[in-house]
C-alpha cells in the first residue's frame, strides 16, 4: 500500500518530534503522507510515537532516531541515517527546544542557564539545518521550518535568555531564506504564543510560585493578553507547519508565521 497525500513520497525530519508541539507536527506530516524521521533524546517516546503513526497512517514509514541536536557529530550521524533509510531529505522541522528560567531578571540570570538555552534553541536549530541543507539542495528544493515564538517578536520581561534565543532563530531563518532561495528551498519560522500542554503547565506553575499567586490567575493573565482571550493548542501550531511545508506555500519564505490568538497585534 502506498499512502497518498500532499506529502506522499517526501521525507521529513522533525526534531523534538515525539512530544508536545513536535508530536502534533509529526502527526500532521504523517497524515499527509510523509516518511518521517522522529528525532530527539527520549528514545522510548520516539519509538512509541513511530509505532502509533505507522499503524494510523500506513503506506509510509517512521524512523525514530535518538539525537542530541546540540552535538554536531550526533547530528551528522542522524542525517546520514535518514538519507540511508529514505534516500534523501525534503523537509526539516526544528521543533526541539527549551524555555530556560522564568521570572528571572537579567541580573539574576545564571550564566550557565544562558549558555544552555542558547545552545539548545539556537545551536540546536542551526546544526540540523547545516547538515540537512546539502540533501535538500540535492533534491532540487525543499522546506525548512523553525519553531521560534512570540517572545522573539517583542521583548519578554524577565526571560532574557529565552527571548534572545528566539530572536536569534528568526535571524537565522531569514538569513537561510536568502541563501537557499536560489535552490528553491523555503525557510520560515512559526511563532507560537502561550500553548496548552505540559510545557506551559510547568511555566505557569513556576511563574505562580515565584510570584506567590495561584496558577489559575497566571493562566488568566496570559489569556487576557491576546485578542481572542485564549491559549492556542498544539494542533494549531502543527496546522501552520503543515501549511508552510505544503505545495500551497511554495512562494512563502523568510517569514514569521505567528500562531498567537492575536497577541502580537
PEGIVEN-V437899 format. One record per pair of residues at least 4 apart in sequence whose C-alpha atoms are under 8 Angstrom apart, sorted by the first residue. I is the first residue (numbers start at 1). J is the second residue. Records with the same first field share a line. If there is no record, write none. Layout:
I=J  J
//
This chain:
1=58  59
2=58  59  60
3=8  33  57  58  59  60
4=8  32  33
5=31  32  33
6=32  33  246  247
7=29  32  33  34  246
8=32  33  34  35  60
9=33  34  35  60
10=33  34  35  89  90  91
11=34  35  36  37  86  88  89  90  91
12=29  34  35  36  37  89  90  91  92  93
13=36  37  38  39  89  91  92  93
14=22  25  26  36  37  38  39  92  93  94  95
15=22  38  39  40  69  93  94  95  96
16=22  23  38  39  40  41  94  95  96  97
17=21  22  23  25  26  38  39  40  46  95  96
18=22  23  26  38  39  40  45  46  49
19=23  24  45
20=24  197  198  199  234
21=25  95  234  235  237  238
22=26  95  96  238
23=27  49
24=28  234  235  238
25=29  235  237  238  239  241  242
26=30  36  38
27=31  53
28=32  238  239  242
29=33  34  36  242
30=34  35  36  53  57  60
31=57
33=57  59  60
34=60  61
35=60  61  62  86
36=61  62  63
37=62  63  64  65  82
38=46  50  62  63  64  65
39=46  64  65  66  67
40=46  65  66  67  68  69  96
41=66  67  68
42=46  66
43=47  64  65  66
44=48
45=49
46=50  64  65  66
47=51  64
48=52
49=53
50=54  62  63  64
51=55  62
52=56
53=57  58  62
54=58  60  61  62
63=82
65=78
66=78
67=74  75  78
68=74  75
69=74  75  96  120  123  124  125  127  128
70=75  119  120  123  124  127
71=75
72=76  127
73=77
74=78
75=79  127  128  131
76=80  131
77=81
78=82
79=83  128  131  132
80=84
81=85
82=86  87  88  89
83=87  88  89
84=88
88=135  136  139
89=132  135  136  139
90=135  136  139  141  142  143
91=136  142  143  144  245
92=128  129  132  143  144  145
93=144  145  146  147
94=125  128  144  145  146  147
95=146  147
96=120  121  124  125
97=120  121  124
98=117  120  121
99=117  162
100=113  114  117  159  161  162
101=109  113  159
102=158  159  203  206  207
103=157  158  159  207  210
104=108  109  158  159
105=109  157  158  159  160
106=158  159  160
109=113  114
110=114
111=115
112=116
113=117  161
114=118  161
115=119
116=120
117=121  122  161  162  165
118=122  123  161  162  164  165
119=123  124
120=124  125
121=125  165  166  169
122=126  165  166  168  169
123=127
124=128
125=129  146  169
126=130  172
127=131
128=132
129=133  144
130=134
131=135
132=136
133=137
134=138
135=139
136=140  141  142  143  185
137=141  142  183  185
140=183  184
141=183  184  185
142=184  185  186
143=185  186  187  244  245
144=185  186  187  188  245
145=187  188  189  190  241  244  245
146=169  173  187  188  189  190
147=169  189  190  191  192
148=152  166  167  169  170  189  190  191  192
149=153  166  190  191  192  193  258
150=154  191  192  193  258  260  264
151=155  156  162  163  166  167  193
152=163  164  165  166  167  168  170  191
153=167  264
155=163
156=160  163
159=163
160=164
161=165
162=166
163=167
164=168
165=169
166=170
167=171
168=172
169=173  189
170=174  189  256
171=175
172=176
173=177  187  188  189  254  255
174=178  187  188  254  255
175=179  254
176=180  187  254
177=181  185  186  187  188  253  254
178=254
180=184  185  186  187
181=185  186
186=250  251  252  253  254
187=253  254  255
188=244  252  253  254  255  256  257
189=254  255  256  257
190=237  240  241  256  257  258  259
191=256  257  258  259  260
192=232  237  258  259  260
193=231  232  258  259  260  261  263
194=200  222  231  232  260
195=200  231  232  233  234
196=200  201  231  232  233  234
197=201  233  234
198=202
199=203
200=204
201=205
202=206
203=207
204=208  215  218  219
205=209  215
206=210
207=211  215  218
208=212  213  214  215  218
209=213  214
213=217  218
214=218
215=219
216=220
217=221
218=222
219=223
220=224
221=225
222=226  231
223=229  230  231
224=229  230
225=229  263
226=230  260  261  262  263  264
227=261  262  263  265
228=261  262
229=261
230=261
231=260  261
232=236  237  259  260  261
233=237
234=238
235=239
236=240  259
237=241  259
238=242
239=243
240=244  257  259
241=245
242=246
243=248  249
244=248  249  250  252
245=249  250
246=250
258=264
260=264
//
